[in-house]
Amino acid sequence: MTRADVIQQLLRGLVTNTPDLEGAAIVSTDGLVVASMLAADTDEDRVSAMAAALLSLGERTAKELQRGNLEQVYVKGELGYVVLMRAGEETVLEAIAGKNAKLGMVLLDMKRAASELRKVF
């Protein structure tokens, strides 16, 4: 199995096994899509660039305010959540969750997936 296959399998498992998770992607810190399981009408390039920018801004904010290393960034909208966390030195795991999602479960599953992804990168 290739590295790309392993990454895609991990993303598929995350989306399939986490209730209320509508999609996920692995994005480089430069904002490029590595792999994704996002809705067909999603502009992956735009979403990836925004995810990388949000993570970078979150890291700088946490550092500036002396909050330690950034663990995650999440955005809550009236229709749900976007959650970001590091998945490697140069990669970000992004998850899209519905408004009724249990964030604790989403974060736990994302942490597990990010840990597995770190082994690949």
PyMOL commands that set and color helices and strands:
alter all, ss='L'
color gray80, all
select helices_A, chain A and resi 3-17+44-64+103-120
alter helices_A, ss='H'
color red, helices_A
select strands_A, chain A and resi 21-28+33-37+73-77+80-88+91-98
alter strands_A, ss='S'
color yellow, strands_A
deselect
rebuild
show_as cartoon
